[in-house]
Amino acid sequence: MKREDVIIYACVIIGAGVGLMLDQALPGVLIGLGVGYLIKQGISNDQ
């Protein structure tokens, strides 16, 4: 598994956790997914 994929998965899990605390899991997952892709793009542009 690539490092970039792990970053996306971690952001999704963190987003789901925050969403569950706010009783809105799906929006949290989607926000985490978006943030994960942004971080992935930022890391891939640096290398």
N, C-alpha and C positions, 0 to 999 in steps of 0.2 A: 504494500500500500504506500502510495506516495505521501510525502509530507503535506502537500497542499490539500489532499483529500482528508487527512486527519484534522487539519484546521477547520475545514468546512463541517465535518461531523461534530467537532467540539463546539463550534458556534451554534449548530442546530440543537445540541443537547442543552447548552446553557440557555438558549432562547426558550426551549420547551420548559425548562425549570422555572424561569422567570414568568413565563406565561401561565404555568400551573399555579404559581403563587398569586397571580392576578385573576385566576379562574378563566383564562383565555389561552389555552394551550396552542391551538392552531396558529393564531396570529404571532405568537412568540416564536414558533418554529419557523414561520415564513420570514420573520425579521432576522432570526439567527442565520437562516440560509442566505439571505441577501448580504448580511454583514460578512459571512464566511467567504462568499464569492468576491466581495470587495477586498478583503484581506488577501485572498489568493492572488488576485490580480496585482495587488501592490507588491507582493513578494515576488511574483514571476517577472514583473517589470524591473526589479532590482538586479536580478541575476542575468 
